[in-house]
Amino acid sequence: MNLRVIGAIVLLCLVWGSLWGLVKHSLQIFPPFLFISTRLILAALTLMLVQVLLRKSVLPAKGEWQKLMISSLMICIGFYATQTFAMQFVDSGLSAVLVFTMPIFIGVLAHYILNERLNSQKMIGLVLGTLGLVAILWPQLHHIHLNLSLIGQAFLILSGFFWALTTVYIKQNFATYDKIKLTFWQLLIGGVVILIGALIFEPVDVKVWMNPLNDSILFYIAVIGTGFAFALWNWIVSQVDTFVASISIMCIPILSLFFGYVLWHEPITINIIIGAAFICSGIISSSLNLKIKKKPETLLSCEHR
């Protein structure tokens, strides 16, 4: 990785690490789907304005709309809407840990779709990640009964899968596409779809939306934490291997657990610590193998030249 990619990863980790607690706080104030649709649309419009100021193309070509719509529905409905619904019932730090099982899914999907080989070292990572999930979910699995917390945790894992699926889809279909343009159309299409449903089923309390503190938090979540950060993520994915990109941001759930504990007094139980350790160790072990295997290939290519 070059310094630009490393700097982008560090910045993304700081932004997304601080985001989960703010989203959890916002879900106690705003109706969930009005909140997520406003977040997505505000982020999209901000990026569209940036694109206009940069004097770059805004409208997609005729043949690009179908792929953009597929990508948008996967990330907005499959990831953002699912995650927002689930976070109503699960603490912010735990939510981040469960969503960031995404690299485990990417390891499998990239193997079959992008031909990024799922080797033995990645398999070890997948096993460790699965053990981490079992550890986190153990209180529910040990006394299994259907409740909102368990449903929320399952939906968070599902949102991680959709994030992985979208990442692989973008890598396959939008590798050289303008990342700002890609991001704002992804967010805008899905955001409008969610907004239509939200206006039908959720109440609109004007006082909540006119509160300056609420609006400032929403602005940060939408513009910085969604629009800017997701455009940055799409760019990072275009620069490096998808599995490496997903591994590189694995400090985010740890930061989220820390912020959730310090700012929102969310408990960190022993099963969460054990589960987070398994997930992170599994993903780190997979990344170490990638670094080891790429060096010999580089040397061999140089010798042939």
N, C-alpha and C positions, 0 to 999 in steps of 0.2 A: 504493500500500500504506500502511496505517496503522501506527502504532508497535507495536501489539500483534502484527501479522503479521510485521513486520521483526524484532522481538525473538524471536518463535517460530522464525523461520528461522535466526537467529544461534545460538540455543541448540541447534537440531537439527543444524546443521553441526558444532558442537563435539562433540556426543555421538556422531554417526555418524562423524565424522572420526577419533575415537579408537578406534572399535569394531573396525575391520577387523584390526588387528594382534592384538588380544585374541582374536578369533574364530579367526584362523590359529593362534595359540598353543594355544587350547583343542582344536583339531582334532588336535593332536599328543598330546593326553592322553586325550580321550574318544572313544569310537566315534562316527562322524559323525552317524548318524541318531538314536541315543539322545541325543546332545548337542542336536540341533536340536529334537527333540520335547520334551525337558525344558525347553529354552529357551522354546519357544512356550507350553507349558502353564503354566509358572511365571509368565510374563508375563501370560497370560490370567487366571489366578487372582488375581493381584495387582490387576489392573484391575477384576475382578469385586468384590473386597473394597472398592475405592474407590467403586464404584457403589453398593454396599450402604450404606456409611457416608454417602454423599451422599443416601441415601433415594430413589434413582431406580429406575426400572423395570429389571429384570434380564432377564426372559424376553421374547423376541420375540413379536410377534403371529403368529397361525397362518399368515397369508399371506406372512410375511417369511422363513420358514425356507429356502425354495428359493434365493432370491437370496443369502442369507447363506452357504449351503453352496457355491454357485458361486464367490462372492467368496473364501471361505476356501480352497477347493482351488486356485484360481488363485494366491493369494499364498503359501500354505504349501507346496504341492507345486511349482507352477510357478516361484516365486521363491525361497523360503527353502531348500527341499530341494535344488533344482538348484544354487543358489549354494554351499551347504555341501559338496555332493559335489565341485564344481569346485575349491573353494579348497584341497583337499588337494594339488593339483598345480600351483597358481599362487600367486605371492607376493601378500601382502595388498594392497600398493599398486597393483599391476597389476590385481588383481581389482576394486578399487574403480573404476578407470578404465573397465574393460570393462562393469561393471554400470551405470555412470552414462552409458552410451549411451542409457539409458532416455528422456531427453527427445527424442532423435531419433525414436524409435518413437512417442512421444506426439504429436509434430507431425503425423505421418501419421494415426494413429488418431483424434485429436481432430477432424481435418479431415472425416473421413467419418462419425464417430459423434456428435460434439458440435457439428458445424457451426462449429468454430473454424477459419476459413479458412486453408488452407496457401498463403500468398502467396509471391512471389518471394524475399523476404528469408529466410523460413523454408527455402525450397529451397536457398538458398546455405548456410544452416546445416547442412542435411542432407548436402550435398556435402562440406563441410569435415569434418563428423563422420565420414563414410565414409572420407575420406582419412586421418583420424586412426586409424581401425581398421586400415587397410592398413599404416600405419607401425608400429603396435604389433605386428601379426602378421607383419611382414615377414621376420624370421628364419625362421619356419616356412614362410611362403609362398615364400621364396627357395630353400629346400631342403626342398621339401614331402615329408614322410613322416609317417605317422600315429604320434603318440605321446601320452602322457597329458597333457602340457602343452598341446598343441594342442586336444585334446578338452576339457580344462578351460576353456580360453579360449572355445571355442565355446559351452559350457554357460553360462558367465558372461554372454555376450551374449544367450543365450536367456532367462536369468533376468531380464535387463534388459527384454526384450520383455514377459515376463509381469508385471513390475512396472508397466510402462506400461499394459498391457491392464487390469490390476486397477484402476489409478488412474482410468482413463476409465470403467470399469464403476461404480466407487463414485460418481464425479461424476454419472453418468447416473441411478443408482438410489438413492443414499443422500445426496443433497445436503443435506437438512435432518434427517437421522437423527442421533440421539445418538452422538457420535463415540467415547466411551469404550465404550458398549454395542456398537457396531459392531465396534470393534477386538478386544475380548476374545472375542466369538463367532467372529470370523475366525480368531484365533490358536488358540482352544480346539478347534474342530472339526477343523481341519487337523492340529494338534498330536497329537490322539488317533489320527487315522488313521496318521500317521507312526510314532507310538509302537508301535502294534500290529505294524507291519512290522518295526520295529527290534528288538523283543523276540523275534521269531521268528528273525532272521538275525544278530544281533550279540550278543557275549558281555557279561555284566555283571560288572565287577570292582569289588567293594564298596570296596576300599581307595582306588581312584581317586576314587570319589564321596564318600568320607568325609574327604578331604584339605581342611583349612580354606582354604588358598590357592586351590585349584581351585574350591571352592564360592563363595568371594568373587568370583572372576572371573566365574563362571557367573551369580551373582546380579546383578552389574552389567550383563552382556550381556543377561540376560533382562528384568529389571525396568526398568532405565533405558534400555538401548540398543534394546530390542525393544518392550516394552509401552508405556512412557511416550512414547518417540520415535515409534512408529508411530501412536499416538493423536494426537500433535502433528501428524504429517504429514497424517493424514486431515482434521484441522481446517484446516490451511493450504490444502489442496486445495479445501475447501468455501468458502474466503474469496476466492480469486483464480482467474484463468484457469489451467487445468491446465498449459499450456505455460510460463506465467510461474512457477508453483510449481516445476516441474521444473528450470527454468533457475536459479532462485534458490539452489539447493543444490549448484551445480556446483563450489563450492570444496571439497567433501568429498573427491573423489578426490585433489586436490592435498594436502590435509591428510593423507590416508591414505598417500600416497607419502612425505611428510615423516616421519610417525611410523614407517612401515615401515623407512625408511633409518636413522633415529636410534636407535630402540629395538630393532629386530630385524635390523639390518645387511643389509637387502635391497637389492640393487644397483639403481641407477637408470641404465639404459642410454640412449644417445642416441635410439634409436628410440622408447622410452617417453616421453621428454621431447617429441620432435617430435609423437608421436601425441596426447599429452595437450594440447599447445598447439593442435593442429588442432581437437580435439573442443571444448575450451573456447572457442576463438575463434568456431567455428561457432555454438555455442549463444548466446554473448554477442551476436553479430551479429543473431541472430533476435530476441532480447529487446529490442534497441534499436529495432527496427522497430515492435514492439508499443507501445512508449511513444510513439513519434512519431505513430502512426496514431490512438491513442485520444484525444489532445488535441483535434484538430479536431472529432471527433465530439461531444465534451463541449461545446465552444464552440457548435456548431450547435444542439444541443439546448437550450442556455440562451437562444439568440437567438429560437427559436421560442416559448419561454415568454414 
